Amino acid sequence: MKIASRLGRNIFGLGALQGINLAVTFLTLPYLTRVLGLEAWGEIVFVLLIVNYGIWIINWGFYLGATQRIAACRDNKHLVSKIACEVWLAQWLLTIVSIFILSLYIALIAEQKMQPLYIAGLTILIGNLLTPLWFLHGLEKVWEASFVMLLAKVVILPFIFITIDTSEDTSLYLQLNGIGSIAVGMACLFWMYKKAFFVWSMPSIRNTLRVIREDAPIFLTSMIANLTTSIIPTSIGILSSPSDLGLFNIADRIKGVAITIFHPVVHALYPRMAYLFSANKLEAVKLLRLSGMVIFLASLSVSITLFLYAPELVSILGGIKFEGAVPLLRVLALVPLASTVSAFIIHQVIIPLQEKRFYLISSIMIFVTTLILVYPSIEYFGIRGAAMTMLMTELLGCFFLIFSTWLLRESIGR
């Protein structure tokens, strides 16, 4: 009963936070797109794409690997503390590597006018390090983790409206994001210290490197998936103009918001399924069937809504200058359905059952297909071709993961 109430609290709490998060998005994005303009917004999008590569290195495979290990032994404070200390020290080492690589990019490759934007983006990497959300997820404190992420957006909200008022404020916008994430990260660490969730002890370098090596397969798989997601907008930024990237980003943002609607359920279920598959497989199967049906029907409804109301959504978030994003959003309307089903299978079946090879194969398949199609699709069909490529690869990955679930039917339980 206690476990069920905790899961329900996580889902309800995450749903409420997601609603607030959407409200913050609908407050800030329309303001920023109108004040900064199409080209400046496209520049911000491209810088954040590059900075995200550094964030992926810092996060490594810990958001799946470390979360699962902590969830499996969450009642043993000694083991939880050992894992937490090793993983966080590993993140410190990876942050140094990430900042070094991004600094080389700024000095040797980035355009001079864009360098201040990238330098401002370095603060975002530090904020990411100071917020060990993988640890909170492992303890099934998913609500608290999402609150921390939301707080990082809320604290900078008034400063955005006060200080951002021209297209010259792109660097300032990135600085605000970085400073906000650092402040909230420090508050999160202080809260974890006061609650004594784990006891700090300096891990050995050998154990720290072992943790990095242990989660390397998940990192490679996740990196392939992340590259697949980012390669299309990055290619638009390189092959086309900031304005085209701005249009694509608005459609992609709306699609992304639709996907995040289901994060409360998927994220709350992941540590629970990791625990149940090791402790009570019968209960795991019951929960899997019920949640799978609900998520499928809900995500299908959202995809239909995106297609029907694309003009209104683009008008609200982007304004008249972004009306070219409407046909892109209609192409991407099915992506929330495919992406949510894929995420559900990965987090509730593939990872809890330790069948990571299917996740890896799926990610490689989508990455290679995207890599092959992205250049000719943009070259011959422009940004609409890029949207079509994203949809096709998402559907391909979803169908493969459904097939993988069928292959694992004996392990799951009929």
C-alpha positions, 0 to 999 in steps of 0.5 A: 500500500505504501509503495502504491501511494508513493507511485501515485504521489509521484505521478500526481505530483509530476503531472502538476509540475508538468502543468506548471512547466507548460505554463512557464513555457507558454509564458517565456517562449512567445515573448522570446520569439517576438523580442529576439526575432527569428534569426537570433532565436535560431542562433540560440538554438544552435548554441544550445545544441552544441552545449547539449553535447557537453551535457550528454558527456557529463550525464554519461549513462548515469540516468539509466545505469546509476538510477537502476543500481540505486533503485535496486538497493535503495533500502541499503544506505551503505550501498546507496552512499557508495554508488552515489559518491562514485557516480558524482565524482565521475561526473566531476571528471567528465565535466572537466573533460566536457568544458575542455572540449567545448573550450577548444571548439570556442577557440578554434571553430566557433565564429567570433560573433558567436563566441560570447554565446558559447562562453555563456553556455559553459555555466549551463554545464556547471549547473547540470553537474550540481544537480544529481537528478539520477540519484533522486530518481533512484530513490524514487523521489521523481517528484522532487527531481522534477521540481528541481528542474522546474525551479531552475526555469522559474527563478530566472523567469522575472529576469527574462522579462526585465532584461531581455528586450532586443535581439542583442540579448542572446548571450544574456539569455544563456547566462541567465539560464546558466546562473539559474541552474547553478543556484538551484543545483547548489540549493538541491545539494544543500537539501540532500545534505540536510536530509542525509540521503547518503553519507559522503566518503571519498571514493577511489579513482579506480572505483570511479573509473570503473563506474564510468566504464560500467555505464559506458555501453548505456552512454554510447547507446544514449549518445547515439539516440541523442545524436539522432535527435540533434543531427537534424537541427544541427544539419539545418543550422549548418546547411541552411540559415538561422531563420530556417533553424528557428522555424524548425525549432518552434515545431520541434518545441511544440512536439517536444512539449507534447512528448513531455506530457507523458514524462510524469508517468514514464519517469515515475514508473521506471524506478518502480519497474526496475524494482518490481522486475527484480522483486515481484515479476507478477506485479510488474506484468500487471502494471506494465499492461495497464500503464501501456494501454493508458499511455498508448491511447493518451499519446495517440490523442495528443498526436491527433490534437497537434495535427488539427490545431497546428496553426493555432499552436504556432501562432501562440508560441511563435507569432506571425513570423513563424507561420512557416512552422505549421506544415512542419508541425503537421509532419511531426504530429505523429512523433509524440505517439511513436516516441512515447511508445518507444520510451515506455518500452525502453524504460519499462521493459528493455532496461529493467530486464537487462536486455540493453542490446535491443536498445542499442540496436534500435538506436544504431538503426535510427542513427544510421537511417537519419545520417543517410537521409538528413543531407538529401532530405534537406538539400531537396525538400528543405526543412520539411524534408528534415521533418519527414526524416525525423518522423520516419526514423521515429516510426522505424525505431518504434516498430523495432522496439515493439518487435523486441517486446514480442521477442522478450515475451517469455522473459516478461511473462505472458 
